Amino acid sequence: MEPKTSTFGPLRNRTFLELWIASQMSNLGGLVQMVGAGWLMTSLSDSSGMVALVQASNTLPIMVFSLIAGALADSYDRRRILLSAQIFMLLVSAALAVSAYFDILGPWGLLGFTFAIGSGMALYNPSWQASMGDIVSRQNLSAAVGLNAMGFNLMRSVGPALGGILVAIAGAASAFAFNAVSYLPTTLALWRWKPPAKSESLPREPLGQALGAGLRYMSMSPHLLKVLVRSAMFGFAASSAMALMPLVARDVLQGTALTYGLLLGFFGLGAIGGVLMNSRVRSKYANERIVAAAFVAFAAGIVILALGRHIAVSAVGLMIAGAAWVLALSLFNVTVQLSTPRWVVGRALSVYQMATFGGMALGAWIWGVVAEYQSVTTALLLASIVLVAGAFIGRWIGLGEYGSLDLDPLNTFAEPQLRIDLRARSGPIVIMIDYVIAEEDVDEFLALIHRRRRVRIRDGARHWSLLRDLENPDLWSERFHVATWNDYLRHNSRRTKSDLESFEALLALHRGPGRPRVHRLIERQSVPRHEDFPLKPVQPDMPQH
């Protein structure tokens, strides 16, 4: 559970308000484009699988490119990335509109364009979501994520219907042109936004190294791994509703593009209700209870959608599903953001998106195949079974709470004065830390050093090991490698205030004089013929050890 905050509190932040309003125009255009693409595919192909692939082609790039986009978001100016992504999507949408107007699009060409727009979103999303923590306070982050979801679903309540009207009156090309124009307000708002410049004392990580650091952080964070599993499962099953909705409108309800737009609008109305109850629900119930309820509620919603034969019945099911959708996904998103320090939040969000949208892309394809060889009703009912199973899995991999974590940088590390004239890229560096531990404290020490190991590896250490002196068994040495001296400094800069507790507990067990002795060594696996590192002159205040 988290403290109750105002749902609309972030709107008092002028920067957030301007970007939020502009984003809704872009969201509106994207939803209009989705209706146009989905309905155009029903006229280009009779295959249910091809119709479902429109949804998959939008989400697949997020799975493929998000990790790179997350590394860029953590390493480069996020505002420039956001602007570049917006301009790219504007140009692709304009090209799609021209191609549709001149009737030169085939099924695979349409999928290619939607894949390209999805690629732009894959670049945009990690930087946009990571920027929330830079724009609003930690206390308002949950509300900001909820407002973003609310804004999207406000547009979903009108955008699909507007898209259906546009497609019915002027054809799919008009929907694509509308989407191209909708990128302009966000581009202008981003151009006006001037975030404070960040001062970096260390050089930027190479892209490959940054990708590895992000994956390593996630793999050493059990709490985040649980989010990935649950979000992937939810995305896989819940994608059935969005992927098969054009077929529900055309085949089950015997409707038109306007019917499809109305169905999407009902889903959006339910999602708005989910946002409005979000703050109250989170203040009363534990995270896992909310997630399990969202799984079950979405299952109930698509059962109603599968069995209904009138749009009023389908509307009820979709509003239930919409509320469950936003409750689950906003909780997953906030959990990742508040469980991750700022230096890696873009990569953490990108991995989360890979899991969620990868599940959606796979699900959209599988449910489309099931619908083609069985029926739309069968596909939706099978998806509901998977959702119920996802709720029960929480008994073993339930989501924990995140409110007590303080992930601000600790900033207590001071770069040591070295006698060797070391270059920043010199290495590899070996670190050894000596602890003197009494026999009666060994079990407690091992439990604490196990936690410390995970933190070390999470923050960039390699080849971690624990040594015990055979002749002096009270002496324990923690040892690990980093590639360069810069990497050692970066490793220590990543230490957070929440890591301090376990380190202080280790210090309390240390029985030696003073603090544990730290050895910083440069490793040589072959013997140089001559001294390759000159010594610095001894400074008066330099320690002599």
ZAZA-592846 format. One line per field, with one value per residue (C-alpha): residue number from 1; x, y, z. Coordinates in Angstrom, 1 decimal, decimal comma, padded with zeros to 4 digits. Layout:
<vexnus>
num <- [NUM ...]
c1 <- [X ...]
c2 <- [Y ...]
c3 <- [Z ...]
</vexnus>
This chain:
<vexnus>
num <- [1 2 3 4 5 6 7 8 9 10 11 12 13 14 15 16 17 18 19 20 21 22 23 24 25 26 27 28 29 30 31 32 33 34 35 36 37 38 39 40 41 42 43 44 45 46 47 48 49 50 51 52 53 54 55 56 57 58 59 60 61 62 63 64 65 66 67 68 69 70 71 72 73 74 75 76 77 78 79 80 81 82 83 84 85 86 87 88 89 90 91 92 93 94 95 96 97 98 99 100 101 102 103 104 105 106 107 108 109 110 111 112 113 114 115 116 117 118 119 120 121 122 123 124 125 126 127 128 129 130 131 132 133 134 135 136 137 138 139 140 141 142 143 144 145 146 147 148 149 150 151 152 153 154 155 156 157 158 159 160 161 162 163 164 165 166 167 168 169 170 171 172 173 174 175 176 177 178 179 180 181 182 183 184 185 186 187 188 189 190 191 192 193 194 195 196 197 198 199 200 201 202 203 204 205 206 207 208 209 210 211 212 213 214 215 216 217 218 219 220 221 222 223 224 225 226 227 228 229 230 231 232 233 234 235 236 237 238 239 240 241 242 243 244 245 246 247 248 249 250 251 252 253 254 255 256 257 258 259 260 261 262 263 264 265 266 267 268 269 270 271 272 273 274 275 276 277 278 279 280 281 282 283 284 285 286 287 288 289 290 291 292 293 294 295 296 297 298 299 300 301 302 303 304 305 306 307 308 309 310 311 312 313 314 315 316 317 318 319 320 321 322 323 324 325 326 327 328 329 330 331 332 333 334 335 336 337 338 339 340 341 342 343 344 345 346 347 348 349 350 351 352 353 354 355 356 357 358 359 360 361 362 363 364 365 366 367 368 369 370 371 372 373 374 375 376 377 378 379 380 381 382 383 384 385 386 387 388 389 390 391 392 393 394 395 396 397 398 399 400 401 402 403 404 405 406 407 408 409 410 411 412 413 414 415 416 417 418 419 420 421 422 423 424 425 426 427 428 429 430 431 432 433 434 435 436 437 438 439 440 441 442 443 444 445 446 447 448 449 450 451 452 453 454 455 456 457 458 459 460 461 462 463 464 465 466 467 468 469 470 471 472 473 474 475 476 477 478 479 480 481 482 483 484 485 486 487 488 489 490 491 492 493 494 495 496 497 498 499 500 501 502 503 504 505 506 507 508 509 510 511 512 513 514 515 516 517 518 519 520 521 522 523 524 525 526 527 528 529 530 531 532 533 534 535 536 537 538 539 540 541 542 543 544 545]
c1 <- [000,0 001,1 000,1 -002,9 -002,1 -004,1 -004,9 -004,6 -001,6 001,0 -001,1 000,0 003,4 003,4 005,9 004,0 000,7 002,0 003,6 000,5 -001,9 000,3 000,6 -003,1 -003,2 -000,6 -002,5 -005,7 -003,9 -002,4 -005,8 -007,3 -004,5 -005,0 -008,6 -007,7 -005,0 -007,1 -010,1 -008,0 -006,5 -010,0 -010,4 -006,9 -007,0 -009,6 -007,1 -007,9 -004,2 -003,3 -005,8 -004,4 -000,8 -001,7 -001,7 001,4 003,3 002,7 004,0 006,7 009,2 008,9 010,0 012,9 014,2 013,2 016,4 018,6 016,2 016,4 020,2 020,0 017,5 020,0 023,0 021,9 019,7 016,2 014,6 016,6 015,6 011,9 012,1 013,8 011,2 008,3 009,7 010,4 006,8 005,4 007,3 006,4 002,7 002,7 004,2 001,5 -001,2 000,1 000,5 -003,1 -004,5 -003,0 -004,1 -000,6 -000,7 -000,8 -001,2 002,5 003,2 000,6 002,3 005,7 004,4 002,8 006,0 008,0 005,6 005,9 009,7 009,3 007,3 009,9 012,5 010,1 008,6 011,6 012,8 009,2 008,5 012,0 011,4 008,5 010,8 012,7 009,6 007,5 008,5 008,7 005,4 003,6 005,1 002,3 -000,3 001,7 001,8 -001,9 -002,7 -000,7 -002,9 -006,0 -005,1 -004,5 -007,8 -009,7 -008,5 -009,4 -013,0 -013,3 -010,4 -011,6 -015,1 -013,6 -011,4 -014,4 -016,2 -013,2 -012,6 -016,4 -016,5 -013,1 -011,3 -008,2 -005,9 -007,7 -007,0 -003,3 -003,1 -004,8 -002,2 000,7 -000,7 -001,2 002,5 003,0 001,7 004,0 007,0 006,4 005,9 009,1 010,9 009,7 010,7 014,1 015,1 018,1 021,4 023,0 026,6 028,4 031,7 032,3 032,4 029,3 029,2 029,6 026,3 027,2 028,4 025,3 023,0 024,9 024,6 020,8 020,3 022,6 020,7 017,4 018,7 020,0 016,7 014,3 011,5 011,8 011,9 008,5 007,1 008,5 006,9 003,5 003,4 004,4 001,7 -000,9 000,1 000,0 -003,6 -005,0 -003,8 -006,6 -009,2 -007,4 -006,1 -009,5 -011,7 -012,0 -013,2 -015,7 -017,1 -017,2 -018,1 -019,7 -021,7 -022,0 -020,9 -018,9 -015,7 -017,9 -018,8 -015,1 -014,4 -017,3 -015,9 -012,5 -014,2 -016,0 -012,7 -011,2 -014,1 -013,5 -009,8 -010,7 -012,7 -009,7 -007,5 -010,0 -010,2 -006,4 -005,2 -008,0 -007,4 -003,6 -004,0 -006,2 -004,8 -001,5 000,1 -000,4 -004,0 -004,6 -002,8 -004,6 -008,0 -007,0 -006,2 -009,6 -011,6 -010,0 -010,8 -014,5 -014,6 -013,4 -015,8 -018,6 -017,2 -016,9 -020,5 -022,2 -024,1 -025,2 -023,0 -024,5 -023,4 -020,0 -019,7 -020,1 -017,4 -015,0 -015,4 -014,6 -011,5 -010,5 -010,5 -008,5 -006,0 -005,0 -004,9 -002,5 -000,2 000,1 001,0 003,6 005,0 005,2 006,7 009,5 010,1 010,1 012,2 015,0 017,6 017,7 020,9 019,3 015,6 015,4 016,8 014,6 011,5 012,7 013,1 009,6 008,2 010,0 008,3 004,9 004,7 006,6 003,8 001,2 002,9 003,1 -000,5 -001,9 -000,4 -001,5 -005,0 -005,4 -004,4 -006,8 -009,6 -008,8 -008,8 -011,5 -013,5 -013,1 -015,2 -012,9 -009,8 -011,3 -012,4 -009,0 -007,4 -009,6 -008,3 -004,7 -005,7 -007,2 -004,0 -002,0 -003,9 -003,1 000,6 000,8 000,8 004,4 005,7 003,6 004,5 005,9 005,7 008,0 007,3 010,1 013,0 015,1 017,0 018,6 022,4 024,3 027,1 029,4 032,2 035,3 037,8 040,9 044,3 046,5 050,3 050,3 049,7 046,7 044,7 040,9 040,7 043,5 042,5 041,4 041,1 040,8 039,2 039,7 038,0 039,1 036,7 037,6 034,6 034,2 033,1 029,8 028,9 029,8 026,2 024,9 028,0 027,3 023,7 024,7 027,6 025,1 023,0 026,1 027,2 023,9 024,4 028,0 027,1 024,0 026,1 028,8 031,2 032,6 034,0 032,8 034,2 034,5 037,8 038,6 042,2 043,2 045,6 043,5 039,9 038,5 039,8 037,4 038,0 035,5 037,0 035,7 036,9 035,9 037,2 038,7 039,3 036,4 034,2 035,3 034,3 031,0 030,3 030,6 028,5 025,6 025,3 021,9 020,7 018,7 022,0 023,5 021,6 023,3 026,7 026,4 025,3 028,5 030,6 029,0 030,2 033,8 036,1 039,3 040,8 039,1 037,1 037,6 040,8 040,2 042,9 042,7 044,9 045,6 045,9 048,6 048,2 051,7 054,8 055,9 059,6 059,6 057,6 054,5 052,9 055,0 054,5 053,0 055,0 053,9 051,6 051,7 048,2 048,4 048,0 051,1 049,7]
c2 <- [000,0 003,6 006,9 008,4 011,3 013,6 012,1 015,5 016,9 016,7 019,0 021,9 021,4 023,7 021,6 018,4 020,1 021,4 018,1 016,2 018,3 018,0 014,2 013,8 015,2 012,7 009,9 010,9 010,7 007,3 005,9 007,3 005,7 002,4 002,3 003,2 000,5 -002,2 -001,5 -001,1 -004,6 -006,2 -004,9 -005,9 -009,4 -012,0 -013,6 -013,2 -013,7 -010,7 -008,5 -009,5 -008,8 -005,1 -005,0 -007,2 -005,0 -002,0 -003,8 -006,0 -003,1 -002,2 -005,7 -005,6 -002,1 -001,0 -002,1 000,0 002,9 002,6 002,7 005,8 007,3 006,8 008,0 010,8 014,0 012,6 015,7 015,3 011,6 012,6 015,2 012,9 010,1 012,6 013,9 010,4 009,2 012,3 011,6 007,9 008,7 011,3 008,7 006,2 008,7 009,4 005,7 004,9 007,9 006,7 003,1 001,6 -000,3 -004,0 -006,0 -006,3 -002,7 -001,6 -003,8 -002,3 001,2 000,3 -001,5 001,7 003,8 001,3 001,6 005,3 004,6 002,1 005,0 007,5 005,5 004,9 008,5 009,8 007,6 008,1 011,8 011,6 011,2 014,3 016,5 015,5 014,6 011,0 011,4 012,5 009,9 007,4 010,1 011,3 007,7 007,5 010,8 009,7 006,5 008,6 011,0 008,1 006,5 009,8 009,9 006,3 007,1 009,5 008,7 005,3 006,7 009,7 007,3 005,2 008,3 009,5 006,1 005,8 009,3 009,8 006,5 005,2 007,8 010,6 008,7 008,4 012,1 013,1 011,1 012,9 016,3 015,2 014,9 018,7 019,8 017,4 018,4 022,1 021,4 019,4 022,1 024,6 022,4 023,3 020,6 021,6 020,5 017,5 017,6 014,3 013,7 010,4 009,7 008,2 004,4 002,7 001,5 -002,2 -001,8 000,2 -002,5 -005,1 -003,0 -002,7 -006,4 -007,2 -004,8 -006,4 -009,9 -009,1 -007,5 -010,3 -007,8 -006,5 -010,0 -010,7 -007,6 -008,8 -012,3 -010,9 -008,1 -010,4 -012,9 -010,1 -008,6 -012,0 -012,8 -009,2 -008,5 -010,8 -008,0 -005,4 -007,8 -009,4 -006,3 -005,6 -009,2 -008,8 -005,7 -007,2 -010,8 -011,1 -007,9 -007,5 -003,9 -001,3 000,7 002,9 -000,1 -000,9 002,7 002,5 -000,7 000,9 003,9 001,7 000,2 003,7 004,7 001,8 002,7 006,2 004,7 002,6 005,8 007,6 004,8 004,1 006,3 005,1 001,4 001,7 003,3 000,5 -002,7 -004,4 -004,4 -008,2 -008,0 -005,3 -007,2 -010,4 -008,6 -006,9 -010,3 -011,8 -008,7 -008,6 -012,3 -011,6 -008,7 -010,7 -013,6 -011,1 -009,8 -013,3 -014,3 -011,0 -010,6 -007,0 -003,9 -002,9 -006,3 -005,9 -002,4 -003,7 -006,3 -003,8 -001,2 -003,9 -004,9 -001,3 -000,6 -003,8 -002,9 000,5 -000,7 -003,5 -001,8 001,5 -000,5 -002,4 000,8 002,6 -000,4 -000,5 003,3 003,4 000,2 001,5 004,3 007,1 005,9 002,9 003,7 004,1 000,6 -000,9 000,6 -000,6 -004,2 -003,9 -002,8 -005,6 -008,1 -006,5 -005,6 -008,8 -010,7 -008,5 -009,2 -012,9 -013,0 -011,0 -013,4 -016,6 -015,4 -014,4 -017,9 -019,4 -017,2 -018,1 -021,9 -022,0 -018,8 -015,4 -016,6 -019,6 -017,4 -014,9 -017,7 -019,3 -016,0 -015,6 -018,9 -017,7 -014,6 -016,5 -018,6 -015,4 -014,4 -017,6 -017,5 -014,5 -017,0 -017,9 -014,7 -012,0 -008,3 -006,7 -003,1 -000,4 002,6 002,2 002,2 005,3 005,1 008,5 008,4 007,9 010,3 009,4 007,9 010,1 009,1 007,9 009,5 007,1 006,8 005,2 007,6 005,7 006,6 006,5 003,6 001,6 -001,9 -004,4 -003,3 -005,8 -004,7 -006,6 -005,7 -007,3 -008,1 -009,5 -011,5 -013,4 -017,1 -016,4 -013,8 -015,9 -016,9 -013,3 -012,1 -014,6 -013,5 -009,9 -010,5 -012,5 -009,3 -007,3 -009,6 -009,0 -005,2 -005,4 -007,4 -005,3 -002,2 -003,5 -005,8 -008,9 -012,2 -011,6 -014,0 -014,5 -015,7 -016,9 -017,0 -020,6 -019,6 -016,7 -017,9 -014,6 -012,8 -012,8 -011,0 -009,8 -009,6 -008,4 -007,0 -004,0 -003,4 000,1 002,7 004,7 001,6 001,4 005,1 004,5 001,4 003,4 006,3 003,9 003,1 004,2 005,2 001,9 000,0 001,7 -000,4 -003,7 -002,0 -000,5 -003,9 -005,4 -002,7 -003,5 -007,1 -006,0 -006,6 -005,2 -001,8 001,0 000,3 -002,8 -002,4 -001,8 -002,9 -001,4 -003,3 -003,2 -006,7 -007,9 -011,4 -011,1 -009,6 -006,3 -005,9 -002,4 -000,4 000,8 003,0 005,9 006,9 010,3 012,5 012,0 014,7 015,9 014,7 011,4 008,3 006,2 002,7]
c3 <- [000,0 -000,6 000,9 -000,7 -003,0 -005,2 -008,6 -010,2 -008,2 -011,0 -013,1 -010,8 -012,4 -015,4 -017,4 -016,8 -017,7 -021,1 -022,0 -020,8 -022,9 -026,0 -025,5 -025,6 -029,1 -030,2 -028,4 -030,2 -033,5 -032,7 -031,8 -035,0 -037,0 -035,2 -036,3 -039,9 -040,0 -038,4 -040,7 -043,8 -043,2 -043,1 -046,7 -047,8 -046,5 -045,4 -043,0 -039,3 -038,6 -040,8 -039,0 -035,7 -037,0 -037,3 -033,5 -033,3 -035,8 -033,5 -030,4 -031,8 -032,3 -028,6 -027,7 -030,2 -029,8 -026,3 -024,5 -026,9 -026,5 -022,7 -022,8 -024,9 -022,4 -019,6 -021,5 -023,7 -023,6 -023,2 -024,7 -028,0 -028,2 -027,7 -030,4 -032,8 -032,2 -032,7 -036,0 -037,3 -036,5 -038,2 -041,4 -041,5 -040,8 -043,6 -046,0 -044,9 -045,6 -049,1 -049,9 -048,7 -050,6 -053,9 -053,2 -053,4 -050,1 -049,8 -046,5 -046,0 -046,9 -044,3 -041,7 -042,6 -042,0 -038,7 -037,7 -038,4 -036,3 -033,6 -033,8 -033,2 -030,2 -029,0 -029,1 -027,5 -024,6 -022,3 -022,5 -021,9 -019,0 -017,4 -017,7 -015,4 -012,4 -013,6 -014,0 -010,9 -007,3 -006,1 -004,2 -007,3 -009,6 -009,2 -009,9 -013,0 -014,4 -013,7 -015,4 -018,5 -018,6 -017,9 -020,8 -023,1 -022,2 -022,4 -026,0 -026,4 -025,4 -028,4 -030,7 -032,0 -032,7 -034,4 -036,4 -037,4 -038,6 -040,6 -042,2 -043,0 -044,6 -046,1 -046,0 -044,1 -045,7 -043,7 -040,5 -041,3 -042,2 -039,0 -037,1 -038,9 -037,9 -034,3 -033,7 -034,1 -030,7 -028,8 -031,0 -030,2 -026,4 -026,3 -028,1 -025,5 -022,6 -021,1 -018,5 -016,3 -017,6 -015,9 -014,9 -015,4 -013,7 -015,6 -019,3 -020,9 -020,9 -024,3 -025,7 -025,4 -021,8 -020,9 -022,3 -020,3 -017,1 -017,6 -018,1 -015,1 -012,9 -013,7 -013,4 -009,9 -008,7 -007,7 -007,1 -010,7 -012,2 -010,6 -012,4 -015,7 -015,4 -014,4 -016,9 -019,8 -018,8 -018,5 -021,9 -023,6 -022,5 -022,4 -026,0 -027,2 -026,6 -028,7 -031,4 -032,0 -031,5 -035,3 -035,8 -032,9 -034,6 -038,1 -037,5 -034,1 -034,0 -037,8 -037,5 -039,4 -038,7 -036,5 -034,4 -034,0 -032,9 -030,3 -028,9 -028,4 -026,9 -024,3 -023,4 -022,9 -020,7 -018,4 -018,3 -017,2 -014,3 -013,4 -013,2 -011,0 -008,5 -008,8 -005,9 -003,5 -004,4 -003,9 -000,5 000,8 -000,8 -001,2 -004,7 -005,2 -004,3 -006,8 -009,6 -008,9 -009,0 -012,3 -013,9 -012,8 -013,8 -017,2 -017,6 -016,7 -019,1 -022,2 -021,3 -021,5 -024,8 -026,2 -025,3 -026,0 -029,3 -028,7 -028,5 -025,1 -023,6 -025,3 -023,8 -020,3 -020,8 -022,4 -019,6 -017,0 -019,0 -019,5 -015,8 -015,1 -017,9 -016,5 -012,8 -013,7 -016,2 -014,2 -011,1 -013,0 -014,4 -011,1 -009,4 -011,9 -011,6 -007,8 -007,4 -009,7 -009,2 -011,7 -013,4 -014,8 -014,8 -018,6 -019,2 -016,5 -018,1 -021,5 -020,2 -018,6 -021,9 -023,7 -021,4 -021,6 -025,3 -026,2 -024,5 -026,4 -029,7 -029,2 -027,8 -030,7 -033,2 -031,2 -030,5 -034,2 -035,3 -032,8 -034,1 -037,7 -037,1 -034,4 -033,7 -032,1 -029,2 -028,5 -028,6 -026,1 -023,7 -023,9 -023,1 -020,0 -018,7 -019,0 -017,1 -014,2 -014,1 -014,0 -010,9 -009,1 -010,0 -007,7 -004,8 -005,7 -007,5 -005,9 -006,2 -003,1 -001,9 -003,0 -000,8 001,7 -000,8 -000,9 -004,2 -004,2 -004,7 -001,4 -002,5 000,3 -001,8 -002,3 -005,0 -003,2 -003,8 -005,8 -005,7 -009,2 -012,1 -013,3 -016,4 -016,3 -018,7 -017,1 -015,8 -014,9 -011,3 -008,5 -005,2 -002,0 001,3 004,5 007,4 010,8 011,9 015,1 014,9 016,6 013,9 010,9 010,0 010,2 008,2 005,4 005,2 004,9 002,5 000,3 000,0 -000,6 -003,4 -005,2 -004,9 -006,1 -009,2 -009,8 -009,9 -012,2 -010,3 -012,0 -010,8 -007,2 -004,7 -000,9 000,6 004,1 005,5 006,3 009,1 010,5 010,0 011,5 008,4 005,4 002,2 -000,3 -003,8 -007,2 -010,5 -012,6 -016,1 -015,6 -013,0 -014,5 -014,0 -010,3 -009,8 -011,7 -009,5 -006,3 -007,7 -008,2 -004,5 -003,1 000,4 000,6 000,2 003,3 005,8 004,8 004,7 008,1 009,4 008,0 009,6 013,0 012,7 011,8 014,9 013,4 014,2 012,3 009,2 006,9 004,9 001,2 -001,3 -004,8 -007,2 -010,9 -012,3 -014,7 -016,2 -017,8 -016,5 -018,2 -019,0 -017,6 -015,1 -017,1 -014,4 -013,0 -009,4 -008,4 -006,0 -002,4 -001,3 002,4 003,1 001,1 003,3 003,5 003,3]
</vexnus>
